[in-house]
Amino acid sequence: MDSIISAINTINGVVWGPPMLILLAGTGLFLTFGLKLIPQRKLGYGFKMLWSGRKSKEEGDISPFNALMTALSATVGTGNIAGVATAVFLGGPGALFWMWAIAVVGMATKFSEAVLAVHFREKDALGNHVGGPMYYIKNGLGEKWKWLGILFAIFGMLAGFGIGNTIQSNSVAGALESTFGVHPLVTGIIIAVLVALVLIGGIRRIGEVAGKLVPLMALFYVGGGLIILITHAEKLPEAFGMIFYYAFNPIAASGGFAGAAVWAAMRFGIARGVFSNEAGLGSAPIAHAAAQTNNPIRQGTVAMLGTFIDTIIICSITGLVIMVTGVWDSGANGAPLSAMAFNAGLPGGWGQYIVSIGLAVFAFTTIIGWSFYGEKCTQFLFGERSNVPFRLLWVLAIPLGTLPGVDLNSLWLVADTLNAMMALPNLIALLLLSPVVFKLTRDYFSKQ
C-alpha cells in the first residue's frame, strides 16, 4: 500500500507541478481578457439572472437557480472547511491569497464552461438534457477529438468516488465523532441511506434538495464566521497583512507550523482553491447543462457566481477566522483546525457545533451533487443502462470512507491527482473552443 501511495504522490507532484498551475491560471487569464472582464464586471447581472431564473419555464430539466445550487452543492463541502485549513497548514497564510487569485480568474473559466455546456448539450434516450466537457468536446471539436471527452469521463467517473464521496464521508465521520461521539460507521450508513433516498428521484430531486439545503447551510456557516470576524475586527488588518506578505515571501516555522516556501503557498492555495470551487475541473457544467434556459450566456453569468460564492465568500471566511483567532500555527490540520478556530472565536463551545453540523450538511450535499456528475460521466461511457448500477455503487462506497484505518491524507492525495487528470482535457477544450464563447458573449451583450 505504501508503494502505491508513494507512486500516487510522485504523479501528484507532476500533475500539480508548475505546468498545471500555469495552465489553470493561464487559461483563466486568457478567458478573462478574451471576455474583456465581463464575468467580473457583470457580477450584479449574474445575481439578477439567478433571481429571475428561480421559476424558469424554458427548455431544460431544472431551474437555473437549482442548477447553480446543484453545482454549489458539489463545490461547497469539505474544501471550504477542511480544504482551506489544509492549505493554511501546508502553505501558510499566503495560501489564501493564491486561493483568491485563482478564484477571480476562475470566474471566467466557470462562465465559459457553462456557456459551452448549454450551447453543445443534447438529449439522452430518457429525454433528459445532458452536457459538460465530454459533450462539448464531442459536439464542439468533432469526432476526431472524442477520445479527449472519453478521457475526461473516465477521470470524472473515478474522481467522484474520491472528491465527491469517500473524502466527504470520512471528514463528516471524523467531525461528528469528535464533537458528538457518533461512531464513524454509523455516520457512513446514515449518510448512505439519505443519499439513496435522494438519488431515487434523479436530477430533479437533487436540484430540489440542493435548492433548499445549500442556501440554508451557507447562511448558517457564513453567519457564524461573520460574528467571529466582527468581534475580532481589530485583528483583521494584521491577518490581511500576513496573507499578502507571505504570498510572496517564505514563512518561518512557528508554534506547530513547520514553515513554508512561496511555492508551497502557491501550490496548496491554488490546488485547494480549485478543489473547492472546481473552476477548470469541468464538473459544474454537467449540472448547468440541465438548466431550463434557452440562452447559454445567461446560464454562464449564473454559473460564475458559484466560484465567487464558494471561494471569495465562504472559503475567505474560514481562512480569516483561522487567522484572526490565532490558531493557524497551532499544528492542527483539516477540519479540526477550522473547528478549533470557530471554538476560539465563539463562546460556550458553539464553534465546534457550527463546523461539525456545517461540514455534515455541506458534505451530504456534495455527495448528492457529485453523484450526478459521476453518473453522467459513466452514462457517456456506457449508456443510460449504467445509471442504476452506478447509483448502487455510489451509495455502497459512502460507508467505506468511514472505516477504521482510512487515511484522510491519502484520500486527499488521490483526489487531488484525479482532479488534475480531469482538468487537463477540459482546459484544452476550453482553449480550443474559446472563439465560440467569445462570439456568443459578444453577440449577447451587444444587444443588452
Secondary structure, 3 states (H helix, E strand, C coil): CHHHHHHHHHHHHHHCCHHHHHHHHHHHHHHHHHCCCHHHHCHHHHHHHHHHHHHCCCCCCECHHHHHHHHHHHHCCHHHHHHHHHHHHHHCCHHHHHHHHHHHHHHHHHHHHHHHHHHCCEECCCCCEECCHHHHHHHHHCHHHHHHHHHHHHHHHHHHHHHHHHHHHHHHHHHHHHHHCCCHHHHHHHHHHHHHHHHCCHHHHHHHHHHHHHHHHHHHHHHHHHHHHHHCHHHHHHHHHHHHHHCCCCECCECCECCECHHHHHHHHHHHHHHHHCCCCCCHHHHHCCECCCCHHHHHHHHHHHHHHHHHHHHHHHHHHHHHCCCCCCCCCCHHHHHHHHHHHCHHHHHHHHHHHHHHHHHHHHHHHHHHHHHHHHHHHHCHHHHHHHHHHHHHHHHHHHCCCCCHHHHHHHHHHHHHHHHHHHHHHHHHCHHHHHHHHHHHHHCC
